[in-house]
Amino acid sequence: MKFSAKMVRSLTGWTLALSLLGPGASITRMVQAEPESSQELSAVHVDPINGNDSAGDGTKQNPFKTISRAAKAVPARGVLQLAEGEYSEASGEQFPLRLDGLELVGNESTKGEGIKIVGGGKHTSPTFASQDVTIVIGKGVTIRGVTISNPNNRGYGLWIESVSPVISDNSFIGSAHDGIFISGTSSAKINHNTFSQNIADGLTAADLSTPTIENNVFENTGFAINVTGKSRPRILGNIVRNNMDGVVIEGRAEPVLRNNTIANNKRSGVVVILLANADLGNESEAGNNTFADNGKADVNNVTKPAIPIVALGNKWLKPLLAGQVTAEAEIVALAAQNLPTQTDSFWVLVNESKPSRLSSIKGLALKPKSQSYQGKSYLQVGTFTTQDNADRLVQQLNEKGFKAIIVPAARPASKNVTTSAANKPVAPKAEPVAAIAATGAAKPVAKTAGPDTKVVAPPTTTRASEPVAKAAPKPEAPVPAKAPKAAEPAKSVLQSATSEPLAATTAKSATAYRVLVTGSSDADLPRLKELVSKVLPQTHDGKPAYQVGVFASEDNANHLVQLLSDKGFRAILVPSSLPGGAT
């Protein structure tokens, strides 16, 4: 029996059972399956350029124009197939888009290049009030191969709350707040996406969510990944690079990080604050994360009360550890050698002696104190760990008519850190970041260092790709504007409780940074206490306020200010004399 080409094509999706009985063989049994794939049957086509919502029927030849219209026509578990173009208010979209029980598909091979969904609209979340969102995800949703951007004020790309979609092979670019926000009890799968140039966060995992965040790229963003609430995500095999901070963990969150490459972030690769914790590798399972060239710390522990962060079995190009970080003795020793020179603070000095003029400094700086510089008397009005922060105060003082200068201030010598060799996994040698990115994530390694293992520092080498730290100049002249930024000192310990977080100020009596929440009522207290360990009633500018933290580091204080602001609180940073409890 012969089949025409047309008949053969019509048999797609059928299972044939043929019994060949010699000459004159025939079909003895035919078992029918679906005549075509469910995707082919249920695909609804959308084209923002050539489509028509009024006359279209969703076929490839006669597509709809908007996702808003097509979503009403697609059957359950159907597919919305998007053509190239921009889906926005200008093309007729109504935001936020609300998707339920369907697949939104563009071009996975290009991660949605040229298939852009741009815009946002009001969405009222059951737990986070009113938000501006591009797409609100319902049950049974998959999104593949599109580009999503919400440039609106505090705009979010995807809003995922207590549902568990699959989000893969997309690009989240240029949202004013987050690319993706995950909350509730979601266990979403976020795989093989690119996050870039999102202003606040690439992705936030909040509440009780347990998403899997795997094999994504996060770059050129504020916080690449923000983990908050009581979220416990698994963060696996991602590349986190060139952000302000890599992974920021706060609240009571407890993520697991494995096989990630965290490199070239301006401040910290991983920062853990408030009551959070993080598993970066333990005795039974190596972390196998790679840390390289993060500006101030690879791992920065700012928890309060202090919770040791365990980071065993990782790769470190040049380890920088801050706060209580449990790592192999070899890594701790290398981190101690990588401490920057101790002349990396900046004083702001004012040449002013009239008491009537000093009142103008209030609100701009801490209480002035006498300081001698080059044989002359000055008033020291600020101590900063970066020149950028000192520059801001100088500019404010100059606008008030003061003559302010910046000079380098020597730090006290660092305390010695005592470590002991322990039976811990030993991290493998770090590879260059470029090589790691090319070869993919490495396998976990957990070698044991015996009690008699000696820690030998590797020889110092200079490579073109690795910047060389230079000692700060001696304080013989004011620092010129925009001098090279100095890194901040860090300490690390092996299961010790004596290390301080990153960027302690020059002396315990010098500067503290209080974080206050203003404009909130008693009704806001329960939500505030979910985020911070201690809330103290205070008065600021004659009005009630809550003190939620005291820090010796302006950077760490700013972390908390930004995080609280993201949660809708009005948080401010107030410099003051440093009490004993600063962190």
C-alpha positions in Angstrom: 0.0 0.0 0.0 1.4 3.4 -1.0 1.0 6.7 0.9 1.0 10.0 -0.8 3.1 12.8 0.7 -0.1 14.5 1.8 -1.3 11.3 3.6 2.0 10.9 5.3 1.9 14.4 6.6 -1.6 13.8 7.9 -0.4 10.8 9.9 1.8 13.1 12.1 1.1 12.2 15.7 -0.2 8.7 14.9 1.3 5.4 16.1 1.3 2.7 13.4 1.6 -1.0 14.0 2.6 -2.8 10.8 2.8 -6.6 10.4 4.8 -7.6 7.4 3.6 -11.0 6.3 5.7 -11.4 3.3 4.5 -10.3 -0.2 1.3 -8.3 0.0 2.0 -7.0 3.5 -0.8 -4.9 4.9 -1.5 -2.8 8.0 -3.0 -5.0 10.7 -3.5 -2.4 13.4 -3.5 1.3 13.7 -3.6 3.1 17.1 -4.6 6.7 16.9 -3.0 9.4 19.0 -3.4 13.2 18.7 -3.4 14.1 15.0 -1.2 17.2 15.8 0.8 18.5 18.7 -1.3 20.4 21.2 0.9 23.5 20.7 0.2 23.5 16.9 -3.5 23.2 17.5 -3.8 25.8 20.2 -1.3 28.4 19.2 -2.8 31.9 19.0 -0.6 34.3 17.0 0.0 37.9 17.9 1.7 40.6 15.7 1.9 44.2 16.9 2.7 45.5 13.4 0.5 43.4 11.1 -2.1 42.1 13.5 -5.7 43.2 13.9 -7.7 42.8 17.1 -11.1 43.5 15.4 -10.7 41.4 12.3 -8.0 38.9 13.4 -8.7 35.3 14.4 -5.4 34.4 15.9 -4.1 32.3 13.0 -0.6 32.9 11.7 -2.1 34.4 8.5 -4.6 36.6 10.4 -3.0 37.4 13.9 -4.3 39.5 16.7 -2.5 42.8 17.3 -2.2 42.8 21.2 -1.5 40.2 23.9 -4.4 41.7 25.8 -6.8 40.6 23.1 -5.2 37.3 22.3 -5.1 36.2 26.0 -8.9 36.2 25.9 -9.0 33.9 22.9 -6.4 31.3 23.8 -7.7 28.0 25.2 -6.6 26.5 28.5 -2.9 25.5 28.3 -2.7 27.2 25.0 0.2 29.1 23.4 0.5 32.8 22.6 3.0 33.0 19.8 4.5 36.5 19.5 5.9 38.0 16.4 8.7 40.5 16.4 7.9 44.1 17.4 7.1 46.2 20.5 4.1 45.4 22.6 3.3 48.6 24.4 0.5 51.1 25.1 1.3 52.6 21.7 0.4 49.3 20.0 -2.8 49.0 22.1 -1.7 46.9 25.1 -3.6 47.4 28.4 -1.3 47.0 31.4 -0.8 45.1 33.5 -1.2 42.1 31.3 -2.8 39.2 33.3 -1.8 35.8 32.2 -3.4 32.5 33.4 -3.0 29.0 32.2 -1.0 29.6 29.0 2.4 29.8 27.4 3.8 33.1 26.2 6.4 32.3 23.6 8.7 34.5 21.5 12.1 33.5 20.4 14.1 31.4 22.9 17.2 31.2 20.9 17.8 35.0 21.1 16.2 35.4 24.6 13.5 37.6 23.1 15.6 40.0 21.1 13.3 42.2 19.1 10.2 40.9 20.9 9.7 43.6 23.5 6.9 44.0 26.0 7.3 47.5 27.4 5.1 49.3 29.9 3.2 48.8 33.2 0.0 49.5 35.0 -1.5 49.4 38.5 -1.7 46.0 40.3 -3.0 45.7 43.9 -1.1 42.9 45.6 -2.8 41.1 48.6 0.4 41.7 50.6 2.4 44.5 49.0 -0.4 47.0 48.2 -0.4 48.9 44.9 2.4 48.3 42.4 3.2 49.2 38.8 3.7 45.9 36.9 4.1 44.8 33.3 2.7 41.2 33.7 0.9 39.7 36.6 1.4 35.9 36.5 -1.4 33.5 37.3 -1.5 29.7 37.6 0.0 27.4 35.0 2.0 30.0 33.1 5.2 29.6 31.1 7.1 32.5 29.5 9.8 31.9 27.0 11.8 34.0 24.6 10.6 37.6 25.2 12.1 40.9 26.4 10.3 42.6 29.3 10.8 46.2 30.5 8.9 48.5 32.8 10.4 52.0 32.8 7.6 53.5 34.9 8.4 54.9 38.3 9.0 51.9 40.6 8.2 49.7 37.7 8.3 45.8 38.0 8.5 43.5 35.0 6.9 40.2 36.3 4.9 40.0 39.5 4.8 36.4 40.8 2.8 35.9 44.0 1.9 32.4 45.4 2.0 30.8 41.9 4.9 28.8 40.4 5.5 29.5 36.7 8.4 28.6 34.5 10.3 31.6 33.3 13.1 30.7 30.9 15.3 32.2 28.1 14.0 35.8 28.4 15.6 39.2 28.9 14.6 41.5 31.7 16.1 44.9 30.8 15.6 48.5 32.0 12.9 48.2 34.6 12.8 51.1 37.1 12.6 48.7 40.1 12.8 44.9 39.6 12.9 42.6 36.6 11.0 39.9 38.5 9.4 40.1 42.0 8.5 36.7 43.6 6.5 36.5 46.8 4.0 34.5 48.8 4.5 30.7 48.6 5.8 30.7 45.0 8.3 28.0 44.0 8.9 29.5 40.5 11.6 28.2 38.2 13.7 31.1 36.8 16.1 29.6 34.3 18.5 30.9 31.5 17.4 34.5 31.6 19.4 37.7 31.3 18.8 40.6 33.7 20.4 43.9 32.9 20.1 47.6 33.8 17.2 47.2 36.2 17.5 50.1 38.6 16.8 48.5 42.0 17.0 44.7 41.7 17.3 42.2 39.0 15.2 39.8 40.9 13.6 39.8 44.4 12.6 36.7 46.3 10.4 37.6 49.3 8.0 36.2 51.9 7.9 32.4 52.1 8.9 31.9 48.5 11.2 29.0 47.5 12.1 29.7 43.9 14.9 28.0 41.9 17.1 30.7 40.3 19.4 28.8 37.9 21.8 29.6 35.1 20.9 33.2 34.7 23.1 36.3 34.0 22.6 39.3 36.3 24.6 42.4 35.3 24.7 46.2 35.5 22.0 46.5 38.2 21.7 47.9 41.7 21.2 44.6 43.7 21.5 41.7 41.2 19.5 39.3 43.5 17.6 40.5 46.6 16.5 37.8 49.1 14.2 39.0 51.8 11.4 38.0 54.2 11.7 34.3 55.0 12.4 33.3 51.5 14.6 30.2 50.9 15.6 30.2 47.2 18.1 28.0 45.6 20.5 30.2 43.6 22.5 27.9 41.3 24.9 28.3 38.5 24.3 32.0 37.8 26.7 34.7 36.6 26.4 37.8 38.8 28.7 40.5 37.6 29.2 44.3 37.3 26.4 45.2 39.8 26.5 47.6 42.7 26.0 44.5 44.9 25.7 40.9 43.9 23.4 38.9 46.2 21.8 40.9 49.1 20.3 38.8 51.8 18.1 40.4 54.5 15.1 39.9 56.8 15.1 36.3 57.9 15.9 34.8 54.5 18.1 31.7 54.2 19.1 31.1 50.6 21.4 28.3 49.3 24.1 29.4 46.8 25.9 26.8 44.6 28.1 27.0 41.5 27.6 30.7 40.9 30.2 33.1 39.5 30.1 36.3 41.5 32.6 38.9 40.1 33.4 42.5 39.5 30.5 43.9 41.7 31.3 47.4 42.9 30.7 46.8 46.6 30.0 43.3 47.8 29.6 40.0 46.1 27.3 38.6 48.8 26.1 40.8 51.7 24.1 39.3 54.6 22.3 41.8 56.9 19.7 41.9 59.7 18.6 38.4 60.8 19.4 36.6 57.6 21.7 33.7 57.0 23.1 32.0 53.9 24.6 28.7 52.9 27.6 29.3 50.7 28.9 25.8 51.1 29.1 23.5 54.2 31.0 20.5 55.4 28.8 18.0 53.5 28.5 20.0 50.3 31.0 22.4 48.8 29.6 25.7 47.7 31.7 25.7 44.5 30.9 29.4 44.0 33.6 31.5 42.4 34.4 35.0 43.8 36.6 37.4 41.9 37.4 41.1 42.0 34.4 42.3 44.0 35.2 45.9 45.1 35.1 45.8 48.9 34.2 42.3 49.9 33.4 38.9 48.3 31.3 38.1 51.4 30.2 40.8 53.8 28.4 39.7 57.0 26.5 42.5 58.6 24.0 40.4 60.6 22.9 41.7 64.0 23.1 39.9 66.3 26.1 38.4 64.5 25.4 35.1 62.7 28.5 33.3 61.3 28.2 32.8 57.5 29.5 29.4 56.4 31.4 29.5 53.0 33.3 26.3 52.5 34.5 24.7 49.3 34.5 27.9 47.1 36.9 29.4 44.6 38.5 32.7 45.4 40.6 34.7 43.0 41.7 37.1 45.8 39.6 36.5 48.9 38.1 39.5 50.7 36.0 38.6 53.7 34.2 40.9 56.1 32.4 40.1 59.3 32.1 36.6 60.7 32.7 34.3 57.7 33.6 30.6 58.3 36.0 29.5 55.6 39.0 27.2 55.2 42.1 28.3 57.2 44.0 28.8 54.0 41.3 31.2 52.6 41.2 33.1 55.9 45.0 33.5 55.8 44.9 34.8 52.2 42.0 37.2 53.0 44.1 38.6 55.9 47.0 39.2 53.5 44.6 41.0 51.1 43.7 43.7 53.6 44.2 47.1 52.0 46.7 49.5 53.4 45.5 51.3 56.4 45.4 54.8 55.0 42.2 54.6 53.2 39.9 56.9 55.1 39.2 60.5 54.3 38.7 63.4 56.7 36.7 66.5 55.8 38.3 69.6 57.5 37.0 73.1 57.8 39.0 76.2 58.5 36.5 78.1 60.6 36.7 79.7 64.1 33.5 81.8 64.4 31.0 80.1 66.7 28.1 81.8 65.0 29.1 80.1 61.7 29.4 76.6 63.2 25.6 76.4 63.7 25.3 76.2 59.9 27.1 72.8 60.0 24.3 71.2 62.0 22.4 68.8 59.8 25.3 68.4 57.4 27.9 66.8 59.6 28.6 65.3 63.0 29.8 67.5 65.9 33.1 69.2 64.8 36.2 68.4 66.7 39.6 70.0 66.7 42.2 68.6 64.4 45.8 69.7 63.5 46.8 69.5 59.8 50.2 70.7 58.4 50.7 72.8 61.6 47.4 74.6 61.3 44.2 74.2 63.4 41.1 72.8 61.6 37.7 71.4 62.6 37.2 67.8 61.5 33.5 67.5 60.5 33.5 64.1 58.8 35.3 60.8 58.4 34.5 58.7 55.3 35.6 55.5 53.8 35.2 56.7 50.2 36.2 60.0 48.6 32.8 60.1 46.8 31.0 60.4 50.1 33.5 63.0 51.4 33.1 65.0 48.2 29.4 65.3 48.8 29.9 66.8 52.2 32.6 69.2 50.9 30.2 70.4 48.2 27.4 71.0 50.7 29.8 72.9 53.0 31.1 75.0 50.2 27.5 75.9 49.2 27.1 77.1 52.8 30.2 79.4 52.4 32.7 77.2 54.3 36.2 76.4 53.0 36.3 72.6 53.3 39.1 70.3 52.2 39.6 66.5 52.0 42.7 64.9 53.5 43.7 61.2 53.9 43.4 59.9 57.4 45.6 57.0 58.6 43.7 54.1 60.1 44.9 52.2 63.2 46.7 48.9 62.6 44.5 45.9 62.0 44.2 43.3 64.8 45.8 40.0 64.1 43.4 37.2 63.2 44.2 33.8 64.7 43.2 30.8 62.7 43.7 27.1 63.1 43.8 24.4 60.5 40.6 22.4 60.6 39.1 19.4 58.8 37.2 21.5 56.3 36.8 21.2 52.5 39.6 23.1 50.8 38.6 25.4 48.0 40.1 24.6 44.6 42.4 27.1 42.9 40.5 30.0 41.4 40.5 30.3 37.6 40.3 33.6 35.7 36.8 34.8 35.5 36.8 34.7 31.7 37.8 31.1 31.7 35.1 30.2 34.2 32.4 31.9 32.2 33.5 29.9 29.1 33.7 26.5 30.7 30.6 26.8 32.9 30.2 26.0 36.6 32.8 23.8 38.2 32.0 20.6 40.1 31.9 20.6 43.9 35.3 19.9 45.5 35.7 18.9 49.2 39.3 18.0 50.0 40.3 17.7 53.6 43.1 19.7 55.2 44.8 17.8 58.0 45.6 19.3 61.4 49.3 19.8 60.4 48.5 21.5 57.1 50.6 24.6 56.6 49.2 27.7 55.0 51.6 29.0 52.3 50.8 32.2 50.6 51.2 32.1 46.8 53.8 34.3 45.2 52.7 37.8 44.3 52.3 38.3 40.6 51.0 41.2 38.5 48.6 40.6 35.7 47.2 43.1 33.2 43.7 42.0 34.1 44.2 42.4 37.9 44.4 45.9 39.4 47.3 46.5 41.8 46.5 48.3 45.0 48.6 51.3 45.7 49.3 52.7 49.1 47.5 56.0 49.7 49.7 59.1 49.7 51.0 60.5 52.9 48.9 63.3 54.3 51.1 66.1 53.1 48.6 68.0 51.0 44.8 68.0 50.5 43.6 65.1 48.3 42.8 66.4 44.8 39.2 66.0 43.6 38.4 62.5 42.4 41.6 60.8 43.7 41.6 57.0 43.1 39.1 55.3 45.4 40.6 53.3 48.2 39.3 49.9 49.2 38.0 49.4 52.7 39.7 47.1 55.2 38.1 43.7 55.9 38.6 41.0 58.6 37.7 37.4 58.4 37.6 34.6 61.0 37.4 30.8 61.2 34.4 30.4 63.5 35.3 33.4 65.6 33.0 36.0 67.2 35.5 38.9 67.2 35.5 40.1 63.6 33.8 43.4 62.6 31.8 44.0 59.5 33.3 45.8 56.5 34.4 49.4 56.7 34.7 50.2 60.3 35.6 53.8 60.9 38.9 55.1 62.1 38.1 54.8 65.7 35.3 53.6 67.9 34.8 57.1 69.1 34.7 58.7 65.6 31.6 58.3 63.5 28.4 56.3 63.7 25.5 56.2 61.2 22.1 55.8 62.6 19.2 54.6 60.4 15.9 56.2 61.3 12.4 55.5 59.9 10.2 58.6 59.9 6.6 59.2 59.0 5.4 55.7 60.2 2.7 54.9 62.7 2.3 52.1 65.3 0.4 50.2 62.7 3.6 49.8 60.7 5.6 48.3 63.5 4.8 44.6 62.9 6.0 44.9 59.3 9.0 46.8 60.4 9.9 44.3 63.0 9.8 41.6 60.3 12.7 43.3 58.7 14.9 44.5 61.6 15.8 42.9 64.9 15.4 46.0 67.1 13.1 49.1 66.8 13.7 51.9 69.2 11.4 55.0 69.5 13.4 58.2 68.8 12.8 61.9 68.1 14.2 63.5 64.9 13.7 67.2 64.1 11.1 67.3 66.8 9.0 64.5 65.3 8.6 60.8 66.3 10.9 58.3 64.5 12.1 54.8 64.9 15.8 53.9 65.2 16.4 50.6 63.4 20.2 50.4 63.3 23.5 52.0 64.2 26.5 51.3 61.9 30.1 52.2 61.9 30.1 51.9 58.1 28.2 54.3 55.9 27.9 51.7 53.2 26.3 49.2 55.5 23.9 51.9 56.8 23.0 52.8 53.2 22.2 49.1 52.5 19.6 49.2 55.1 18.2 52.6 54.0 17.8 51.4 50.5 16.2 48.1 51.5 13.7 49.8 53.8 12.9 52.4 51.1 12.2 49.5 48.7 9.6 48.2 51.2 7.8 51.6 51.3 9.3 53.0 54.5 10.9 56.5 54.7 14.4 55.7 55.9 17.1 58.3 56.5 20.8 58.1 57.5 21.9 60.4 60.4 25.6 60.7 61.3 26.4 61.0 65.0 28.9 60.1 67.7 29.6 56.4 67.6 28.2 54.4 70.5 29.6 51.0 71.5 26.9 49.0 69.7 27.5 50.1 66.2 28.0 47.4 63.5 
